[in-house]
Amino acid sequence: MRVLVTGANGFVGRYTVNDLQQAGHTVSGFDLSTSPGTVSILDLHTGDIRDKDAVSDVVAKTQPEACVHLSAIAFVPEGWRNPEILFSINLLGTINLLEAFRRQAPGAHILVVSSAEVYGLRARPRPVREDDPLDPDNPYAISKAAADRMALLYARQHGLKVMTVRPYNHIGPGQNPRFVVASFATQLAAIARGQAPAVLRVGNLDSRCDFTDVRDVACAYRLLLERGRQAQAYNLCSQKATTIRAILDQLCDLSGAHPAVEVDPQRYRPAGERPALDTTRIETEIHWKPEIPISATLRDILAEATRTLRT
């Protein structure tokens, strides 16, 4: 298939492009700018997802048969600081994309990447299914819930072959150090090499998160394009929630550094009760399950952080 990936220069975008190309698909990318880290995209178009004419133009030029829509602000705290920009990108940008495909390539398969944050942080009596009520409780989650609902509405109202996916946290080599696991790895690599004081700045170590390797996530996105059903939402996670403290302990052991820990108020977020996700739909319809163990993911993240310090 000819596949357009928006947000192609981002962390998840780079892995998604690579996975699609390895599977034999022809990939075009769309992002704000080019990046030295993106060497596998041969057909890269620059533009702003908020610019409906630029989005329409790239769809018209590339005539994609499928699309993975990743352009978004994905850092939850940013939503509190800049809600107007958040909604202009996450919601209006998604509408721009849907409108472009409705007019230029109505037969294409479109995967809109949402988030499991749309379910909120309150406890549920059982794992959350895709048809359960959404309960977003921060600006990022609200923007994603709105885009998710709009995407599925376009599938029903306009007959577009749109589906959404709602992943929990994903991690891997090359992630921005603003995110918790990448931040730990970057700090520990510097401490282990004697390039920083032996003090690690952390947020809430008691929070529990479900982490999936970004390479498994990229594979899931490709399989959803190939096998997913129109107007369906799909939950995606590892089904192995763990505390941030346990992740930190593993990274300390891998790095050989065991620094003092200092809580940074700027990094601290209250621990919520993240609901478990029911992933029956993606497992049975798409035949996807994560394959990379967390230990291998953390080892690769730390190795990449160490290599980055050397360059």
Secondary structure, DSSP 8 states (H G I E B T S, - for coil): -EEEEETTTSHHHHHHHHHHHHTT-EEEEEESS--TT--S-SEEEE--TT-HHHHHHHHHHH--SEEEE--S---HHHHHH-HHHHHHHHTHHHHHHHHHHHHH-TT-EEEEE--GGGG-SS--SS-B-TTS-----SHHHHHHHHHHHHHHHHHHHH--EEEEEEE--EE-TT--TTSHHHHHHHHHHHHHTTSS-SEEEES-TT-EEE-EEHHHHHHHHHHHHHH--TT-EEEE--S-EEEHHHHHHHHHHHHT---EEEE-TTT---------B--HHHHHHS-----S-HHHHHHHHHHHHHHHHH-
